Amino acid sequence: MVKEKYDVTGMSCAACSARVEKTVRALDGVDDVTVNLLTNSMQVIYNEKSLNKDGIISAVEKAGYGAAVHGDDRTAPVEQKTQDEMKDKKRKLLLSILLLIPEMYISMYQMLYNHFGLPAPDFIKLMFDGPENSMAFAFTQFLLALPIALLNRNYYVNGVKALLSKEPNMDSLVGLGSGAAFIYGIVNIYFIGWHLGHGNSGLIGQYSANLYFDSAAMIVTLVSVGKYLESKAKYSTTSALRKLISYAPKTVTVERRGSEYSIPVNELVAGDIVIARPGAVIAADGVIVEGKTSVNESAITGESIPVDKQPGDGIISGAVNINGYIKYEARQVGADSTLSRLINLVDEAASSKAPIAKLADKISGIFVPVVILIALMTGVVWLGLGYGSEMAFSMAVSVLVISCPCALGLATPVAIMAGIGKGAENGILIKSGEILEIVSKATTVIMDKTGTITEGKPTVTDVIPINISAEELIKKAAVLERSSEHPIAQAIVNGASNQNIDDITVTEFEAVWGEGVKGLIADEWYYLGNLAFIRKFSVVEENYIRRAETLANDGKTVLYMAGSGSFIGLIGIADTVKENSATAIKKFKALGINTVMLTGDNNKTAAAMAAHLQVDKYYAEVRPEKKADFVKELQSAGETVAMIGDGINDAPALALADAGIAIGAGTDIALESADAILSKNDLLDGVRLLRLSQAVIKNIKENLFWALFYNIICIPVAAGVLYPIWGIKLSPMLGAAAMSCSSVCVVLNALRLKSVNLGQAEKISTESSEKGAENFMEKELRINGMMCMHCQKNVERALGGIDGVESVTVNLDAGTATVKCKNDIPDDTFDKVITEAGYELVHCS
């Protein structure tokens, strides 16, 4: 069996993709076929002995579409195609709008004057007022509507194709309604001309009022807006793949026969010795043969702390060499490398994601043929009753016009557009309407840890000084680390950002790889590193070792520090949890959604984080392809999966998940692979997205109900059921007015989404808002060890967790915390929680 990918052109709706899939699946030798409307692609698994590429392409072309084998450059054909499609749709949309404006004004200027008092220019009245100008009035509208119809002729063509294939869809509804209105307008132009020629001026006004060129033009123009937005979503999908490929290095330096050569990365072969200098992206999976360094693997594994590497250690493509000069032997190159496999995973995931079936499309499959049948029967019945061809045609067209799919066609896109606007107001950027329906059905949410649940970078969380102030401890450590680009060193320097260290010099500085650093500061030696390193220069008491082990069990990296023979303290560093992550996870669980945390971090860090956040499940040391496997496993078990992530390593899972949601501060590749973006980098916005999607889907169902209810009531009236009894006859003009009213109702209902309450973030209040707050007790605590905003948040969180505490206000500069509480809390309680948080309570008053 051969698995091959094809680019398919000409598809515009779910019926098109279904038709292509049905056609190819029927070919002898085809084992499986998946057509993706979003990416205009098709994957076919077939037996090459009984079928070839030409046979597959020929079958697609006979079905009325175009096909070509996906090129060696995986993105260029699709990207160029979607770019061209976007430009073409934008051009047609702009031209349609430019023509629609005068079309609508000419058809409605009299109504604007009669109802709103807006006078028309004299030349408009001169050209179009009165029976004598009725032909100019009608023909001008025709000339403006005709190019709009031609620009959007795909709705008519595709609609007819869908009808002929017995698979009517929204294109069928749009084409039928717009076409009926357009044709009826043309017929009325002939009647106007005939009555003008025969001097029947009394009837001319009736036919002039029954022109529906404006309705015909408006329908296709509104739908074109949605199609253009769809094209933009398609471009975003292919752009993700393009950016992922661009991340890979284009050239690489290799050592061959004792000399260095710079070669294109695609010429790299297994066994080559590759040279990687600081800042270089690793081009292939391999093993280090010379040199020591630290590498940042976060793009691939999600591990936030860089990993030290030395000869004999493995290294993966896509990692970044931080600070060492190394040589490594390439083992897996080209398509076998980790980064290339990552690219393929994103490509295949995007191609295999089938579009969801639109509820309106399902309804139209029954609605359209029924309406056509009713219209035909109406015409035949009135002819048979002897009322004449004009009345029979008028009644038949009234049925078509009143059942014009504006309300039904607007039911979904208007609600979706209102929902997307509401999301944007709250920092939730939604790329397509499909994501709203999928998220509303989500049963499991998978969250990446680093950068999604956490801040995504190491931060000083604990400063434990011994016979020295916390400020002095972090200051000395920052002086030692300030020349290093290592993320942990940068975290220490940032932790001392409120202190002046630029004027302090370090002499005889030495970095001992894998152990620590040392140097002379003001003629005194200082040492910073792991326990084994510090023990070479001072004694570390057992109680501080246990303290460090406690921090390590919480997933923190612990550095020991000594100065001139004495141990002076501990510094804890970790990737801290974002402020609202715990609240978001709690709310997901309250909504009945299973929560899963995936991370490339080590198991100890992941276990501590999972226990703190109380997620239902967690998996540690997970590689990118494994993240996608977790998504597949859950989907195969019947779960609807929403994946929230931020890194390159999350891209395959984001693309494969039913709903891919990216954190706004994430990589470009993650943002492009996702269906929605939480631009405020707040996991709680994921909960808001869920609430918004549920509200939108409810609104769509309400719109569809009322649109169908309207048709059930009005179509029989338009067909003349009441005419023999009470003489009630619904003219096409009144039918169009009723149709317009139904559309207005749908729009107004959709606009209610602007008032949907998506909920607010739960944060620790800094002051009480309850009546009687003046009766609370207030205590001021003086605290040592707070160095940054993260320290401030840690203290707020620790004190706020004490039973009876109403509010906490921390002054970082003054080193104080003001606590309002409902009863007298013992000082020992404050001391305990402050100490457990890694700080020192100096005074309580």
Buried (B, 14 or more C-beta within 10 A) or exposed (E): EBEBBBBBEBBBBBBBBBBBBBBBBEBEBBEEBBBBBBBBBBBBBBEEEEBEBEBBBEBBEEBBBBBEBBEEEBBEBBBEBBBEBBEEBBEBBEBBEEBBEEBBBBBEBBEBEEEEEEEBEEEBBEEBBEBEBBBEBBBBBBEBBBBBBEBBEBBBBBBBBBBEBEBBBBBBBBBBBBBBBBBBBBBBBEBBBEBBEEEEEEBBBBBBBBBBBBBBBBBBBBBBBBBBBBBBBBBBBBBBBBBBBEBBBEEBBBBEEEEEEEBEBEEBEBEBBBBBEBEBBBBBBBBBBBBBBBBBBBBBBBBBBBBBBBEEBEBBBBBBBBBBBBBBBBBBBBEEBBBBBBBBBBBBBBBBBBBBEBBBBEBBBEBBBEBBEBBEEBBEBBBEEEBEEEBBBBBBBBBBBBBBBBBBBBBBBBBBBBBBEBBEEBBBBBBBBBBBBBBBBBBBBBBBBBBBBBBBBBBBBBBBBBEBBBBBBBBBBBBBBBEBEBBBBBBBBBBBEEBEBEEBEBEEBEBEBBBBBBBBBEEEBBBBBBBEBBBEBBEBEEEBBEBBEBBBEBBBBBBBBBBEEEBBBBBBBBBBBBBBBBBBBBBBBEEEBBBBBBBBBEBBBBBBBBEBBEBBEBBBBBBBBBBBBBBBEBBEEEBBBBBBBBBBBBBBBBBBBBBBBBBBBBBBBBBBBBBBBBBBBBBBBBBBBBBBBBBBBBBBBBBBEBBBEBBEEBBBBBBBEBBEEEEEBBBBBBBBEBBBEBBEBBBEBBBEBEEBEBBEBBEBBEEBEEEEEEEBEEBBBBBBBBBBEBBBBBBBBBBBEBEBBBBBBBEBEEBBBBBBBEEEBEBEBBBBBBBEBBBBBBEBE
